[in-house]
Amino acid sequence: MTGESRGGQGRGKTRPRRLRKRQLDALVEQAIVDCYNESEEVTGLYTMIETNLALPFQTVVLGVPVTVERVDLTLREEIVAVCRRGRDRQTVPLLNLQLPSPPPVGAEWIDAYRHWLGSG
């Protein structure tokens, strides 16, 4: 996702641009174009996130800095982020992950996933 200037109000800061519904619809359609059921659709969205999200990136989980190393698709068909701090690893549901500012390249696919689930 790209940032856009706030026209002087933000004192030089940028804020993430929110995608319009039609843009999210287009991303979702691109991910699920050849899918026959919801299981295939979530796999299509996972594939687009895995392919396009710039990894690794740093963020914070429960106040602790972590590195998001990869994304994974669970047996319950939930997309999760695999986070590492030192030798410890923990999965976090992707939609619960706080993205850094600015967000990593490809974060629009997370927005598309949220939109597909009806949470966006």
C-alpha positions in Angstrom: 0.0 0.0 0.0 1.3 3.4 -0.8 1.1 6.6 1.3 -0.1 9.9 0.3 0.6 13.4 1.7 -2.0 15.1 3.8 -1.4 18.4 2.1 0.4 20.3 4.9 -1.9 19.1 7.7 0.4 16.1 8.6 3.6 18.2 8.8 5.3 16.1 6.3 4.0 12.7 7.6 2.3 10.3 5.3 -0.7 8.0 6.1 -1.7 4.9 4.4 -4.1 5.3 1.5 -7.3 3.4 2.0 -8.4 1.3 -1.0 -11.8 1.9 -2.4 -14.4 -1.0 -2.5 -14.0 -1.4 -6.2 -10.2 -1.7 -5.9 -10.6 -4.3 -3.2 -13.2 -6.1 -5.3 -10.7 -6.1 -8.2 -7.9 -7.6 -6.0 -10.2 -10.3 -4.6 -11.4 -11.1 -8.1 -7.8 -11.5 -9.3 -7.1 -13.9 -6.4 -10.1 -16.1 -6.8 -10.7 -16.0 -10.5 -10.5 -19.8 -11.1 -11.8 -20.9 -7.7 -14.8 -23.2 -7.2 -15.4 -22.9 -3.5 -14.4 -21.0 -0.4 -11.5 -23.3 0.4 -10.0 -22.6 -3.0 -10.7 -18.8 -2.6 -8.8 -18.5 0.7 -6.0 -20.5 -0.9 -6.0 -18.0 -3.8 -5.8 -15.0 -1.4 -3.1 -16.7 0.7 -1.1 -17.2 -2.5 -1.4 -13.6 -3.5 -0.4 -12.4 0.0 2.6 -14.9 0.1 3.7 -13.8 -3.4 3.3 -10.0 -3.0 3.9 -9.1 0.7 7.4 -7.9 1.3 8.9 -10.1 4.0 10.5 -10.0 6.5 9.3 -6.8 8.2 9.3 -5.5 11.8 6.2 -4.8 13.8 4.9 -5.0 17.4 2.8 -7.8 18.9 1.4 -7.1 22.5 4.0 -4.4 22.9 6.9 -6.6 21.9 9.0 -6.0 18.8 8.9 -9.0 16.4 9.9 -9.9 12.9 7.2 -11.2 10.6 9.1 -14.0 8.7 6.4 -15.5 6.6 2.7 -16.1 6.2 1.1 -19.5 6.5 -2.3 -21.1 5.9 -3.5 -23.2 8.8 -5.5 -26.4 8.6 -8.5 -24.3 9.6 -7.9 -22.2 6.5 -6.9 -19.1 8.4 -4.0 -17.0 7.1 -1.5 -16.3 9.9 1.7 -14.4 10.2 4.7 -16.3 11.6 6.4 -13.9 14.0 9.9 -14.3 15.6 11.6 -12.7 18.5 14.9 -14.3 19.3 14.5 -18.0 19.2 10.8 -17.9 19.9 8.2 -18.1 17.1 4.4 -17.5 17.4 1.6 -17.4 14.8 -0.8 -14.4 14.8 -3.9 -14.3 12.8 -3.0 -12.0 9.9 -6.0 -9.7 10.5 -5.0 -9.2 14.1 -1.4 -8.1 13.1 -0.6 -4.5 13.6 1.2 -3.3 10.5 4.1 -0.9 10.7 3.9 2.6 9.3 4.4 2.7 6.4 3.1 -0.7 5.8 5.2 -3.2 3.8 4.8 -3.5 0.0 1.9 -5.8 -0.8 -0.1 -4.9 2.3 -3.1 -4.2 0.0 -3.5 -8.0 -0.2 -4.2 -8.1 3.5 -6.9 -5.5 3.0 -8.3 -7.6 0.2 -8.4 -10.6 2.5 -10.2 -8.6 5.1 -12.6 -7.4 2.5 -13.3 -10.9 1.3 -14.1 -12.0 4.8 -16.5 -9.1 5.1 -14.5 -7.4 7.8 -13.5 -4.4 5.7 
